[in-house]
Amino acid sequence: MTRRTLIGLAAVAALGALTWTLRERIGPASEVGSQAMPVPAPRTRIAALGRVEPGSNERYVAAAMTGRLASVSVDEGDPVSEGEVLAVLENADHEARVRSAEASLAVARASLDRVRNGARPAERQEAAAQVREAQAVLALAERELERQQGLAKRELSSAQDLDRARSEHAVAVARLARAQQHREVIDSPPRADDLARAQAEVALAEARVAEARAILEKSRVRAPVSGIVLRKLRHGGEQVTEMGDTPILVLGDTSHLRVRAEVDEADIALVRVGQEAYVQADAYGDRRFPGRVSRVGSLMGRKTLRNEQPSERVDTRVLEALIDLEPGTDLPVGLRVDTYLQLGTY
């Protein structure tokens, strides 16, 4: 045999030995193909981290004006009603402006009533008496003038006496005319321009009162919603501003709770509104708190909740889903919970 033939036979022998070894280890090919491959069990739920929050979101309550807090009348855990005064800023100067504006309004309204009602009864009586007095004086002057004229015809009086009688008669006529005009003014209805001016003064005074009261009202911090005081951030004597950077309280409506869960981006296609869910927390053992998905976000974001496990990925993108818990669920706001969304339940 040639050398090339010997090399070929050696290669065939080596290949046969390898084939026999593999058959001994894994068995015949027919046996390998007949073994059943393991099938993974179908998923029944999606797991996500979540945090308990009030059903109406947390409300940061701030003052509507810059000032110093005089008092904060509530503490953490206190229930409050919508519109209730929670805190008051120092407002003595604003209260004084309100009183001043109210006094000016009272004066303006009194002036308007005077224009509308005209003169008082006593003034009307006085004007009528002045007319009667002027009439009496005129009657006396007329008689004296007639007497002087008669004496002058008989040349029994001087020209000076006749001139004096004529002058007194003219004065009496003018006095009567003035008294009559005064009575007409007293008895006449109000002029349109006087009435309009008095009404405008009242309207201006009312606007000033409303402005002063609105500024005073800004010094009172009221509850925007009914709920529970979750946190008290400021106390009496502290300075606050109207910019919203110094909130006084945090409120939340805890009569209805929900969970804001962060669903991994790999599972977002399996989340639907109406999907049944439940949450668990280490503090409550195996107890389950049921709920239902009420809203699914539309914007991906970075993960903000951590389970503190070494294997946890911190670069995961998540989508927020809101789970409304059943009424009566009693969990502390802010509690971190494990959220499970049931698949196939819509």
ZAPAFI-202806 format. One line per field, with one value per residue (C-alpha): residue number from 1; y, x, z. Coordinates in pm, 1 decimal, padded with zeros to 6 digits. Layout:
BEGIN
num <- (NUM:...)
north <- (Y:...)
east <- (X:...)
up <- (Z:...)
***
This chain:
BEGIN
num <- (1:2:3:4:5:6:7:8:9:10:11:12:13:14:15:16:17:18:19:20:21:22:23:24:25:26:27:28:29:30:31:32:33:34:35:36:37:38:39:40:41:42:43:44:45:46:47:48:49:50:51:52:53:54:55:56:57:58:59:60:61:62:63:64:65:66:67:68:69:70:71:72:73:74:75:76:77:78:79:80:81:82:83:84:85:86:87:88:89:90:91:92:93:94:95:96:97:98:99:100:101:102:103:104:105:106:107:108:109:110:111:112:113:114:115:116:117:118:119:120:121:122:123:124:125:126:127:128:129:130:131:132:133:134:135:136:137:138:139:140:141:142:143:144:145:146:147:148:149:150:151:152:153:154:155:156:157:158:159:160:161:162:163:164:165:166:167:168:169:170:171:172:173:174:175:176:177:178:179:180:181:182:183:184:185:186:187:188:189:190:191:192:193:194:195:196:197:198:199:200:201:202:203:204:205:206:207:208:209:210:211:212:213:214:215:216:217:218:219:220:221:222:223:224:225:226:227:228:229:230:231:232:233:234:235:236:237:238:239:240:241:242:243:244:245:246:247:248:249:250:251:252:253:254:255:256:257:258:259:260:261:262:263:264:265:266:267:268:269:270:271:272:273:274:275:276:277:278:279:280:281:282:283:284:285:286:287:288:289:290:291:292:293:294:295:296:297:298:299:300:301:302:303:304:305:306:307:308:309:310:311:312:313:314:315:316:317:318:319:320:321:322:323:324:325:326:327:328:329:330:331:332:333:334:335:336:337:338:339:340:341:342:343:344:345:346)
north <- (00000.0:00348.2:00605.1:00803.2:00492.4:00425.3:00784.9:00748.4:00423.0:00579.7:00871.9:00636.7:00437.0:00750.5:00868.4:00532.1:00537.0:00887.9:00781.7:00479.9:00698.8:00948.7:00666.5:00527.5:00867.3:00995.7:00683.3:00623.2:00910.0:00766.2:00773.3:01138.0:01246.6:01061.0:01248.0:01525.5:01881.0:02074.4:02329.5:02646.1:02707.4:02992.9:03326.6:03416.6:03756.4:04049.2:04170.9:04537.0:04766.4:05031.6:05295.6:05373.4:05723.7:05910.6:05870.4:06245.2:06281.7:06468.0:06840.2:07080.6:07370.9:07708.8:08068.8:08299.3:08593.0:08660.4:08707.4:08564.1:08277.4:08378.1:08024.9:07679.2:07531.4:07163.2:06882.9:06571.8:06314.8:06567.8:06536.2:06857.2:06967.3:07154.5:07530.0:07494.0:07750.6:07566.5:07856.0:08234.8:08492.1:08807.7:09036.1:09320.4:09582.3:09412.1:09398.0:09773.3:09842.1:09643.0:09845.2:10171.3:10067.5:09958.2:10297.4:10480.0:10260.2:10351.6:10723.4:10677.8:10484.7:10752.4:11017.2:10812.3:10770.8:11147.5:11212.2:10955.3:11057.3:11429.7:11665.2:11550.9:11636.7:11902.0:12069.9:12067.3:12224.1:12489.1:12578.1:12611.3:12836.8:13060.2:13102.1:13195.0:13440.5:13600.6:13625.2:13801.1:14046.1:14116.3:14176.4:14423.7:14598.9:14623.5:14788.7:15030.9:15119.3:15182.0:15401.2:15605.7:15644.5:15772.7:16018.8:16136.4:16213.8:16434.1:16575.0:16455.8:16255.9:16320.8:16169.2:15998.1:15797.3:15689.8:15573.3:15374.2:15201.1:15113.2:14971.6:14759.9:14625.3:14524.3:14351.6:14163.8:14047.4:13919.0:13746.3:13566.9:13453.7:13315.8:13130.4:12978.4:12863.3:12706.9:12517.1:12392.1:12264.9:12087.4:11927.4:11843.9:11486.4:11418.8:11533.5:11259.2:11373.7:11394.0:11045.9:10905.0:11059.1:10922.4:10575.9:10586.4:10677.4:10380.6:10146.3:10271.8:10223.3:09870.5:09784.5:09906.5:09695.2:09388.8:09449.0:09488.7:09175.7:08976.6:09074.1:08984.4:08648.1:08571.0:08577.4:08276.0:07941.6:07710.3:07339.4:07285.5:06939.3:06727.8:06478.0:06415.4:06627.0:06405.1:06639.2:06971.3:07160.9:07509.9:07652.1:07988.5:08262.9:08127.9:08336.5:08205.5:08335.0:08325.5:08158.6:07809.7:07730.4:07730.6:07491.8:07481.6:07146.5:06833.6:06701.0:06381.5:06217.8:05886.9:05774.4:05615.7:05476.9:05372.3:05234.8:05385.4:05084.2:05082.9:04811.8:04683.7:04773.0:04403.1:04363.2:04679.3:04502.3:04282.8:04567.4:04680.0:04911.3:04705.5:04434.3:04274.1:04321.3:04293.3:04428.9:04290.8:04446.4:04289.4:04452.0:04268.1:03922.3:03720.8:03944.4:04057.7:04393.6:04365.0:04637.0:04704.1:04892.1:05229.9:05397.9:05307.3:05571.6:05662.7:05783.7:05562.5:05676.5:05576.7:05350.4:05537.4:05252.3:05006.1:04666.5:04693.0:04356.5:04319.0:04173.7:04460.8:04649.0:05024.0:05115.2:04960.8:05169.3:05152.0:05257.8:05375.3:05208.4:05320.1:05054.2:05164.3:04965.5:04846.8:05090.5:05050.3:04949.0:05079.9:05127.5:05413.1:05661.1:05624.2:05252.6:05060.0:04748.4:04456.1:04481.1:04184.3:04228.1:03923.0:03817.2:03731.4:03928.5:04225.6)
east <- (00000.0:00104.5:00154.2:-00152.3:-00370.5:-00247.3:-00332.1:-00686.7:-00749.6:-00628.3:-00871.7:-01166.4:-01076.9:-01059.5:-01401.8:-01557.8:-01421.0:-01564.8:-01907.2:-01915.3:-01823.7:-02105.4:-02361.1:-02254.1:-02301.7:-02627.6:-02779.5:-02903.6:-03033.9:-03383.6:-03383.6:-03270.2:-03542.5:-03810.4:-03744.3:-04012.5:-03870.5:-03990.6:-04272.6:-04273.3:-04588.8:-04813.6:-04784.9:-05077.9:-04970.2:-04732.9:-04530.0:-04438.9:-04337.4:-04585.0:-04656.5:-04984.1:-05121.6:-05449.0:-05717.6:-05714.1:-05333.4:-05141.0:-05221.7:-04948.6:-05129.8:-04954.4:-05046.4:-05187.9:-04977.4:-04640.3:-04638.2:-04563.1:-04770.3:-04970.2:-05095.2:-05144.6:-05456.3:-05421.1:-05174.1:-05073.2:-05351.1:-05631.1:-05932.3:-06025.8:-06321.0:-06306.5:-06296.4:-06186.7:-05931.0:-05604.3:-05366.2:-05375.2:-05113.1:-05060.1:-05335.3:-05410.8:-05335.8:-05569.0:-05849.7:-05807.7:-05835.6:-06157.8:-06309.3:-06206.2:-06357.8:-06679.9:-06708.7:-06663.2:-06933.3:-07173.5:-07117.0:-07173.1:-07495.6:-07623.4:-07559.1:-07745.6:-08042.6:-08049.1:-08056.6:-08331.8:-08547.4:-08499.2:-08533.3:-08646.7:-09000.9:-08865.9:-08683.8:-09001.7:-09193.8:-08926.3:-08939.0:-09318.3:-09294.4:-09043.0:-09289.8:-09570.8:-09345.3:-09242.2:-09606.6:-09697.0:-09409.3:-09515.2:-09875.1:-09759.3:-09532.3:-09818.1:-10047.4:-09775.6:-09706.6:-10078.9:-10098.8:-09797.6:-09928.6:-10263.1:-10090.0:-09869.7:-10175.7:-10312.1:-09962.1:-09963.0:-09636.6:-09291.6:-09135.6:-08882.6:-09150.8:-09301.3:-08961.9:-08899.4:-09237.0:-09166.7:-08822.7:-08963.4:-09231.3:-08969.1:-08762.1:-09070.4:-09148.9:-08792.1:-08794.0:-09116.8:-08977.5:-08666.5:-08867.3:-09090.1:-08790.1:-08632.6:-08953.2:-08963.6:-08607.2:-08695.7:-09007.8:-08871.0:-08754.1:-08377.4:-08194.7:-08072.6:-07711.3:-07714.6:-07863.7:-07610.2:-07321.6:-07440.9:-07488.4:-07139.3:-06990.1:-07166.6:-07041.1:-06685.3:-06707.0:-06843.3:-06555.2:-06305.0:-06469.8:-06461.7:-06094.2:-06003.2:-06196.2:-06031.9:-05686.9:-05786.7:-05919.4:-05581.4:-05432.4:-05648.9:-05524.3:-05819.7:-05836.5:-05879.6:-06032.4:-06162.0:-05911.5:-05638.0:-05333.8:-05047.9:-04761.7:-04725.3:-04436.3:-04461.3:-04544.0:-04646.9:-04387.6:-04235.8:-04224.9:-04410.5:-04444.8:-04708.3:-04465.2:-04556.9:-04201.8:-04300.0:-04596.6:-04757.1:-04936.6:-04982.5:-05338.8:-05478.8:-05819.4:-05759.3:-06121.8:-06017.6:-05667.5:-05481.9:-05141.0:-04908.1:-04722.6:-04418.8:-04458.8:-04143.5:-04119.7:-04118.1:-04468.3:-04649.6:-04829.5:-05007.2:-05155.0:-05514.7:-05764.1:-06005.8:-05750.3:-05782.0:-05488.3:-05383.8:-05102.7:-04902.0:-04665.2:-04411.2:-04576.0:-04904.0:-04763.0:-04956.8:-05262.1:-05382.2:-05548.9:-05751.1:-05802.5:-05843.0:-05635.9:-05801.7:-05547.6:-05240.8:-04981.6:-04870.7:-04516.8:-04224.7:-03997.8:-03713.9:-03767.1:-03810.8:-03901.9:-03639.3:-03674.2:-03320.9:-03222.0:-02860.2:-02981.6:-03220.9:-03171.9:-03172.0:-03168.2:-03508.2:-03764.4:-04113.2:-04470.9:-04694.5:-05029.9:-05283.9:-05467.1:-05776.7:-05796.3:-06131.3:-06323.7:-06236.8:-05877.2:-05670.4:-05305.7:-05070.5:-05006.6:-04656.2:-04625.3:-04418.6:-04604.9:-04561.6:-04824.4:-04954.7:-05166.5:-05373.5:-05352.0:-05668.6:-05897.6:-06056.8)
up <- (00000.0:-00063.2:00207.5:00091.8:00124.1:00479.2:00584.7:00446.0:00629.9:00955.9:00912.3:00851.9:01164.0:01376.1:01249.1:01331.4:01682.5:01739.2:01612.3:01847.4:02144.7:02072.2:02042.9:02375.2:02542.2:02388.9:02240.2:01890.4:01681.4:01686.6:02069.8:02081.6:01845.7:02043.7:02373.4:02450.0:02478.6:02792.6:02714.2:02925.8:03130.7:03004.1:03189.2:03410.0:03543.7:03503.6:03799.4:03852.9:04134.4:04243.7:04503.8:04682.7:04627.5:04687.9:04427.3:04353.9:04340.5:04605.7:04622.7:04730.2:04896.6:04879.8:04959.8:04692.5:04812.6:04967.6:05343.1:05684.6:05820.8:06126.5:06193.0:06042.8:06200.3:06095.8:06156.9:05965.4:05956.4:06011.8:05780.0:05597.8:05386.0:05057.9:05125.4:05488.0:05610.1:05672.6:05734.8:05768.3:05674.9:05879.0:05744.3:05988.9:05720.5:05472.8:05728.9:05790.7:05417.0:05405.0:05690.1:05525.2:05191.8:05362.5:05536.9:05205.0:05054.5:05334.4:05266.9:04892.9:04949.7:05187.3:04922.2:04664.3:04899.9:04954.5:04581.2:04526.9:04822.6:04787.4:05086.4:05425.9:05544.0:05778.3:05488.8:05281.6:05568.5:05611.9:05240.8:05252.8:05561.4:05384.3:05094.8:05332.3:05512.0:05181.2:05076.4:05401.1:05363.7:05005.8:05109.3:05373.0:05120.4:04870.4:05126.8:05229.2:04865.7:04800.3:05108.5:05008.6:04656.5:04792.6:05021.7:04736.4:04522.7:04799.1:04848.3:05207.2:05189.5:05064.0:04753.1:04978.5:05159.2:04828.4:04698.1:05014.8:04981.8:04621.0:04712.3:04995.8:04760.8:04501.5:04767.8:04890.9:04535.6:04488.3:04825.6:04742.0:04405.2:04571.7:04833.2:04567.9:04363.2:04669.4:04741.1:04382.1:04413.7:04738.3:04591.0:04245.7:04156.6:04138.3:03829.2:03597.4:03614.9:03996.3:04016.6:03768.3:03958.6:04291.3:04140.0:03989.5:04327.0:04485.5:04212.1:04258.6:04636.1:04589.6:04356.6:04612.9:04882.6:04655.7:04578.2:04945.2:05039.3:04758.5:04881.6:05237.7:05117.1:04959.9:05308.7:05396.7:05263.0:05194.7:05111.9:04735.7:04793.9:05078.7:05210.1:05463.7:05551.9:05437.4:05524.6:05707.1:05550.7:05709.1:06051.3:06194.5:06156.4:05834.6:05518.0:05212.2:04858.0:04587.4:04343.1:04469.0:04578.6:04948.2:04981.7:05323.4:05321.1:05113.5:05085.5:04942.2:04911.5:05088.0:05066.7:04738.2:04684.5:04374.1:04283.5:04027.2:03885.4:03656.0:03391.3:03221.9:02853.5:02765.9:02913.9:02803.7:02517.1:02774.3:02980.3:02918.6:03087.3:03296.3:03366.2:03709.5:03945.0:04305.6:04519.8:04807.8:05058.8:05289.7:05590.9:05521.0:05450.1:05190.9:05205.0:04862.5:04792.5:04469.6:04211.3:03842.8:03583.1:03524.2:03299.9:03096.2:03018.7:02669.3:02740.1:02830.6:03109.8:03335.6:03631.4:03959.6:04198.3:04321.6:04487.4:04630.1:04480.2:04352.9:04023.9:03955.3:03629.3:03679.0:03309.9:03237.1:03051.1:03199.6:03129.3:03411.0:03478.3:03738.8:03938.0:04129.0:04451.8:04580.0:04804.7:05168.7:05106.7:05396.9:05303.3:05392.1:05114.4:04972.3:05055.9:04800.1:04684.8:04448.2:04176.3:03977.9:03664.4:03576.4:03212.7:03025.9:03262.1:03086.8)
***
